[in-house]
Amino acid sequence: MADAALKPEKDFSKETDKQIPEAKQLAKTDVQAAIEKLSVLEKQTRQASDLASTSRILTTIIAVCKDAGKWDLLNDQTLILSKKHGQLKQAITRMVQTIMGFLDETPNLETKLSVIETLRTVTEGKIFVEVERARVTKILSDIKKGQGDLKAATDILCELQVETFGSMERREKTEFILAQVALCIESSDWNQAGILSRKISTKYLSRKPKKTPEQLEKEQAEREKKKARGEEVPEVKEDDVTDLKLRYYEQQIVLAKHDSKYLDACKHYRQVLDTEAVEQDPVKLQAVLQRIIYFVILAPHDNEQHDLLHRVHKDTRNTEVAENAEFLELFTVHELMRWPEVSKLFGPHLCDTEIFDSAEGQSSDEKAFERWQDLRKRVIEHNVRVVAKYYTRIKLARLTRLLDLTEDETEKYISELVTSKTVHAKIDRPARVVSFAKPRDADDILNEWSFNMKSLLGLLERIDHLITKEQMMARIQPGFKSKKGGKEGKKAR
């Protein structure tokens, strides 16, 4: 194909202006003759690299076929014109764009699908029409989805690597990837959905709109006035990506819930909270705050979870969800929580949402009961950590009463916490004693003894200084007579 940037060797605009109306008139009686007439001129304009004239001729040939209702001929001419030697790239692009505008005018779905397949054939492997190919593929995917063939719709759309398209705007790229991820989620292809979602830059989604809603409203009013006066109004591109951000994190939350990655779900909800649309809506704000609290509690205990738990607890907006904030506070203090009491006090409120369900199989979310069991597990693990903080050794029977568990369950949870290195514990089964004391090697013991001795010597030295100070203060008091001074006075007398 010839480079469209080449300077035309000859201008065929006059010939084009003359022959196009003649061809259109001829097409009313003989479409094939009109196409042949234009094809002769098309060869001349193509060989002369006259882009403007070539583009006009190609779009006219396509329009003639469409006006005559001969969609099969349109498909054939599209393939023929795109494969001609030295065909101009931009001329093909304009022809493809023109055909895309005719898709809504097709008489039936079968014809529309044939035109779409022709466009996909023409645009395959051509970088200069990659955006048009992506848009046509999206239309085909939507049709397949509407027909109920979800797998075909997913396969068709996910074959596009839109992140590599240099001519596509970033917002459109993001919308395509979000559509790909949505189809993968619907078809339960969770691995592919996770891979595709990583192609979206969270830095791009975190951008704040440069203009306030008041400014945008004012600009829109000015644009309407100019349109009313008949003035040309340039298109304004808004840089607000809030809608994309909310769609992206909604999908990420679905993925995190499926994989039971509670800490990730909490982080995603915190990103959703950091949007103006959510902060200004009290209903959405309360729902997001609730879920942030739920998922940070459900997350397994580690340093990151502990830090995030306390940062969430300090959020002043928690006053909007006072009951949930009260529940969160129980995990921030080193006090025991009895699961029966927690379940009775907070259970009805927690199960009002889709996050939890204390009865298996009763919720629309299949993992709701699993999350309820995980909540019980987190309460028990919190209690074990509290006991480990205050006890070095404890009877197993006493520990089971504190945790409201059986001995087997107690051993199970202690073993899990030891495996995850959350606590250190040893169970002496014959003695029925659990030891939380950490073993120390000889170096630790020696270092502690050295530190204690150093502290003791420091205290003795300070006591010596204080005694010396008191003696000196006593000597300078009025009426003080030392033993030495008294003997000398007697000798003098």
ABEGO torsion letter per residue (X at the ends): XBBAABBBABBAAAAAAAAAAAAAAAAAABAAAAAAAAAAAAAAAAAAGBAAAAAAAAAAAAAAAAAAGBAAAAAAAAAAAAABBGBBAAAAAAAAAAAAAAAAABABAAAAAAAAAAAAAAABGBAAAAAAAAAAAAAAAAAAAAAGBAAAAAAAAAABBAAABAABBAAAAAAAAAAAAAAAAAAGBAAAAAAAAAABBAAAAABBBABBAAAAAAAAAAAAAAAAAGBBBBBBBBABAAAAAAAAAAAAAAAAAAAGBAAAAAAAAAAAAABAAAAABAAAAAAAAAAAAAAAAABBBBAAAAAAAAAAAABAAAAABAAAAAAAAAAABBBBBBAAAAAAAAAAAAAABAABBABBGABABAAAAAAAAAAAAAAAAAAAAAAAAABABBBAAAAAAAAGBBAAAAAAAAAAAAAAGABBBBBBAAAGBBBABBBBBAAAAAAAAAAAAAAAAAAAAAAAAAAAAAAAAAAABBGBBBAAAAAAAAAAX
